[in-house]
Amino acid sequence: MAERTLRGARLGGQSFEDERGIEFAARQQVGYRCTHGHDFEITMSVEADVPAVWECPRCGAEGLSTSGIERVEKAEKPVRTHWDMLLERRSEKELEDILKERLDLLRGGEIGPAHLHRPTKKRSRTTV
Ligand SMILES: [Zn+2]
């Protein structure tokens, strides 16, 4: 069996590794310079979102892009709070109305913790 498998293959005659048909992703060299003056290049896909900073392979310091890629400050994208998201859906007036409605129900024993439910109310078990 092994003999048969080897029969057609001449040693050193041809490589079984064939790069035909393989498409290499397009690459680019991105330059950086660290705070100690070390220049280095990182190979990246042209499709990569090139970062503005890269750790220097020689000293570990932060290397800044030498190809003009600006560091994006986090302050440019303010964090949306729960309150911001709420205001995108309801106006403050609406929220006040909802709050008042819920407070009335709470004070009337309709909603809230079970021990606050008024037993005399017909719909005291109503949950929301
Ligand atoms: Zn360095």
Boltz pocket constraint, residues with backbone or C-beta under 6 A from the ligand:
constraints:
  - pocket:
      binder: B
      contacts: [[A, 34], [A, 35], [A, 36], [A, 37], [A, 38], [A, 56], [A, 57], [A, 58], [A, 59], [A, 60], [A, 61]]
      max_distance: 6.0
